[in-house]
Structures are given as C-alpha cells and as structure tokens.
C-alpha cells in the first residue's frame, strides 16, 4: 500500500491580485511542484477565476510526474478595508504518484470520495497540526453501475455520449446540469474510459480559469452569461446536459457511438468483467503507458460493431448459432478479444482497423469467389464438416491469383475468426475436443503456403511433424 504527499496553500486576493503561499507540506514534496502549484493561483483578479459550489475538486499533472488532486476550500473569507477587497481560501493538494493512481484504477474521483468518506480530507479551512503523508486505502476496481444507471435516467445516454465526443474534438470543454452534480458526471466519464486513458482526463469540478494551466473538462454551477459567451468566442464548447439532448448515432465518433450503445443496453456486467481484470493489480505504472487518443477511435469501431451485431466477447458461440452469425460478426469477436488487453494489460496494443465490408466487397476483383468462401467458412467454423471440400475447392486456386499482401490479409482475418470461436467453445469435454479438432484443421489449412494449398491432403488427415498419431 502506497502513500501520497500533501501540500496546503493559502491563496489571497488583495489589491486586485491573487498570490499563493505554501502553508504546510510533507517532507518529500519537491520544490518544483510547490512552485508550480503556487503559480496556478497567482495572477490578476481578471486572469484568475475560481468557483466553488459546494467545493472545487481539480486534477492535473505536475512537473515531477506526480498528479495534483486538489480541493479548493469553499469556506472563503472576505474582508473589505481601506485598501480594497481582501479574500482568502485554502487549497489542499494530494501529490499522487502514477503508481498510486494506478492502484486506484486511475480514477481520481473515486480516490477522493473514498478519502472523504474516511474523513482523511475534511472540507474545512483549518490547517491540521501535523501533516503526514496519507495512506491510500484499497479501492475496488469496479465501475459505479448504479451511478451510470442514474445518469442515463436523468440525462439520457446521448448527452453523455456527446460530452465524451467533445473530449476528442476540443482541447477543453465546459458542461453543466441542473439535475446532477458535476462530480458525479466526472466520475461516470472516468468509468467510461479505458484505464490507460484516464490520467489524460484533467478536470475541474467547478469553474477554475487560470492562464497557467488548463483542464480538458470543467463543470460549472453558476457563471455569468458574459463568461459563457467569452468561452464560446474562444472556441470552448459549452454543453448543457439535460435529458432529451438531441443527436443521432450518425453524428458520433466510433468510441462515443459505442458508449451510447452500451449505456442504452446498460450492459455494465460486461464493462466490469473486461475493464478491471485480476492481472491489472500486478501492473506497474511503467508498464502501463498512456495510449494516444487516436487509437481509441479504432477501438470504438470494433466495439460499436460488436455491440450492434450482438457479438460481444462474453457471448457464447456454439454450433447451434450457425444461422445467426456472419463471418463479419465473428471477426468482431476476434477483434474485441485482441483489443480487450489494452484496457488493463501491461503492453500497449496496436489495434488494426476492422473493415466494414465483407471479404468479397473488400476485394471486388475476387468478389464472387470470396463471397462464396465466406458463406462456407461460417458453416465450417460452426462445425459443418460437409463444407470442407467446398472451402478447399475455392481457396486453393485463389492462392495462385492473389497477391501476397492480399492473401495475408485474408488469412489473418480467417485465422483470427477461427481463434475467437476456438477460445469460446462451451459444452462437454468431448464436444469441445471434437469442435476444437475441426477448427484447428481449418486453421492449419489456411496457414499453409500457397504451393502446398493446391496439393494439400485431406483436412481430416493433416499431420504435424510427420507423426501419424498426432492429428488436428
């Protein structure tokens, strides 16, 4: 269990200027991080705007590589004197290392709420007598399905999907809602992002505008209309999250579209099973490097298609499903299986595009042959042994006509599909052995070199290493 350092800042407005001083800090807080934090709260009254209703929670990286998870104290003090208006407030900042954050599922809102329930972050203006590092509690790596359900009921799935879409389209976004708190929306958005991406979502739960830093997402409770107009003039999207938010699937990018479909289906069991695996707890932050946002676009393509076709990775595939799946839908299963490790696995995954077209449409010069091959493959993959001669009849001559790159692409698609079904087999041990043998025979056939494909022996009698007793 790891601990986090703390810093207390005293921020004061006097003579139309904000200044910040460190009131207390634990021993291991670096000077560069202290200076950075002070810089965020220093500037003219016009340049720095801070709202707190009921308080402001913010999250942003620091120069040392740690993350600042800060609470701006709502108990502000205002004094009017001969020298003008004077105002002070406290800021309590936790300096969370990447590894600490990772152990909390890269979910700073959940971390804050856990510490708050334990009264380790009391919301008052009193500086504690001692300032030791905080010991972080164990946090369950589960999404808050109840919160997601509530937000879908109150705001609608489209409103949340459009807010996520804005994360991809804009450097920063403002949002507000009358029916739910900004912090609950932020917590849900972290749940709706893969673990690797979560540290990229910097935020302020209420309006905090500083020329020294910026947040990807900012809530606001009460803002003057002139401020909202100014934000829009600067190109900052201002989104009102109200139920009935208009939009359509066609206007959403792939990841936002998938999120909309998931929220509509409320398949949160799938979310928890694949977001937070047991292997995640053994990772280190060095192994879990962020993935560029653009890659999430292709992940969204795969998951959105799998959701639309009903071919989610937790769906069992068996011979009884023969009429209900196309090869394209099975490829969705294969692609999803390949990308799921990127959510919590130790190595970034290079996600390849999943083409919308079937094989014949992707290679129109061989459309007739490939369309026929695909139809037989679906039957063969689901256990219809009678189609094997037809598969051989079509594929063997094709290998002599296809360019090597085209053939490799088709082979990769077919083998990934077979693998997805192979790893999803259910039923008795005898049935799984029989189906597995058939599938491996197909896989071996499509792995052969072109020169061997035309003269390959019967699939039923394929052998490995020259040993007649080892059969696939």
C-alpha positions, -999 to +999 in steps of 0.1 A: +000+000+000+015+033-011+012+068+005+008+103-010+024+136-001+003+167+008+006+204+004-016+232+019-018+265+000-031+298+014-044+318-016-052+355-011-067+383-032-056+418-023-053+449-044-068+431-074-041+404-074-040+368-063-010+354-045-004+319-031+019+307-003+027+272+009+013+269+045+025+234+051+039+204+031+051+169+038+088+164+036+090+147+002+072+174-018+097+188-043+103+225-047+095+224-084+060+210-076+054+236-049+064+264-072+041+251-099+011+249-076+017+285-064+020+296-100-015+282-107-030+305-081-010+337-089-022+364-112-045+394-115-081+392-104-093+393-140-070+365-151-078+340-124-114+329-118-124+303-092-159+290-084-167+266-055-202+251-052-201+234-029-163+229-034-139+225-063-120+193-070-093+195-097-069+170-112-038+180-132-002+166-138+028+183-121+064+187-134+077+159-112+054+134-130+030+132-100-006+143-103-022+171-083-056+161-068-067+193-051-096+205-031-104+242-031-119+250+003-154+266-001-151+284+032-137+316+017-131+347+039-139+381+025-128+413+042-133+449+030-109+475+042-095+509+032-071+490+008-100+474-010-114+439-011-094+411+005-103+374+001-086+342+012-092+305+009-072+273+014-063+246-012-054+211-001-035+192-027-026+155-028+005+146-049-004+112-063+024+092-080+015+074-112+018+040-094-005+052-066-031+064-091-028+031-110-035+011-078-067+032-076-077+022-111-065+056-125-098+071-111-090+102-091-127+109-083-132+075-067-099+081-047-112+115-035-146+101-025-130+072-006-107+095+014-135+119+021-157+091+035-128+081+058-126+118+068-090+120+056-100+150+035-123+171+057-138+201+040-129+228+064-105+257+065-084+246+094-048+237+088-040+204+106-015+204+134+006+177+117+008+169+080+018+133+074+016+116+041-018+099+036-020+061+033-043+052+004-070+026+011-076-004-011-101+006-037-124-019-055-117-018-093-153-016-102-173+009-122-202+025-104-231+008-123-257+025-101-243+060-109-243+052-146-279+040-144-290+071-126-273+095-151-288+077-180-322+081-164-317+118-157-296+129-186-300+103-213-273+082-230-269+107-259-260+136-236-232+116-220-220+103-254-219+138-268-199+150-238-173+122-244-173+132-281-162+167-271-132+152-253-119+141-286-129+172-306-118+200-283-088+208-260-112+218-232-150+216-227-174+232-202-205+214-191-234+220-166-265+202-155-293+213-131-303+178-121-269+161-112-236+173-097-206+179-119-186+155-097-210+126-105-207+133-142-169+133-140-169+101-120-190+084-147-168+097-175-137+081-159-157+048-157-164+051-195-128+054-205-102+026-206-078+026-176-049+037-198-067+069-209-080+081-176-049+101-165-054+122-197-087+135-185-077+165-164-106+183-149-120+209-125-154+201-109-163+238-109-151+268-129-114+273-124-098+295-151-061+302-148-037+314-176-011+290-161-029+257-167-060+243-184-083+213-179-098+191-205-132+191-188-147+217-165-181+218-148-198+249-137-226+257-114-231+295-117-215+315-144-223+350-157-236+349-193-208+371-204-183+344-192-201+318-212-202+340-242-164+346-238-158+308-236-177+303-268-158+331-286-126+313-276-138+281-292-145+263-260-176+241-262-202+248-235-226+218-231-258+217-212-265+182-200-303+179-200-325+149-207-336+149-243-303+162-256-307+159-294-283+139-315-280+107-335-256+078-339-245+092-373-231+123-356-210+104-331-174+092-335-169+054-330-160+054-293-188+078-284-212+057-305-201+026-286-206+044-253-241+054-263-249+018-273-235+005-240-254+030-219-286+022-238-281-015-233-270-010-196-246-040-201-225-029-171-216-065-162-196-067-194-180-034-185-168-046-151-156-080-164-134-066-191-123-033-177-108-045-144-091-078-147-072-096-119-039-092-139-043-054-136-034-054-099+001-067-107+010-039-131+033-011-126+029+024-139+060+020-161+043-009-179+010+010-183+020+038-206-008+060-220-021+053-255-026+082-279-063+092-281-064+084-318-061+047-312-094+048-292-111+057-325-103+022-339-112+005-306-146+022-309-151+009-344-146-026-332-167-024-301-195-005-317-198-031-344-197-059-319-224-042-299-246-036-329-243-072-341-248-088-307-213-104-310-200-092-277-169-111-263-190-126-235-215-141-259-211-179-262-205-192-297-217-228-305-228-249-334-264-240-326-256-204-336-248-215-372-275-194-390-272-164-368-237-152-374-218-140-405-181-141-408-180-103-403-197-106-370-173-133-359-144-110-369-159-085-344-155-111-317-119-118-328-110-081-329-126-074-295-106-102-280-075-087-294-081-052-280-095-060-246-060-064-231-053-028-239-078-017-213-058-030-184-030-052-199+007-044-194+016-036-230+000-011-255-019-028-282-016-018-318-052-020-329-058-027-366-087-013-385-118-035-388-132-030-423-170-027-425-171-047-458-172-084-462-143-101-478-159-101-513-166-064-511-131-055-499-115-073-529-141-068-557-119-085-583-125-117-565-159-109-551-177-140-563-151-164-551-146-147-517-183-143-510-188-180-516-158-188-495-171-167-466-205-184-467-189-219-465-165-207-438-193-196-415-208-231-418-174-248-414-164-227-384-196-238-366-190-275-372-205-283-406-178-308-419-196-312-453-183-278-465-146-286-462-143-298-498-160-266-510-136-244-489-106-263-505-121-260-540-124-222-537-093-213-517-066-235-534-070-219-569-074-184-553-039-186-537-024-187-572-041-155-582-039-134-550-010-110-544+009-120-513-002-090-493-039-095-502-037-132-493-020-124-460-048-100-451-075-126-459-056-153-440-052-131-410-090-123-410-099-160-412-074-173-387-084-145-361-120-155-366-113-192-361-093-184-330-121-164-315-145-193-319-120-218-307-115-199-274-152-195-269-162-232-271-186-244-245-203-278-237-189-312-227-152-320-229-160-344-257-178-318-277-151-292-272-124-317-283-144-326-314-151-289-324-116-279-314-101-305-337-122-293-366-113-257-360-076-264-358-078-284-390-092-253-407-066-231-392-037-254-403-051-254-438-052-216-441-017-213-426-001-234-453+020-218-480+002-213-514+023-241-531+011-266-505-025-254-505-032-267-540-020-302-533-028-304-496-040-337-482-075-341-468-081-319-438-092-348-418-057-365-423-035-334-418-005-343-396+022-324-377+059-333-377+055-365-397+039-383-368+008-402-380-007-403-345-007-365-340-038-352-358-057-320-360 
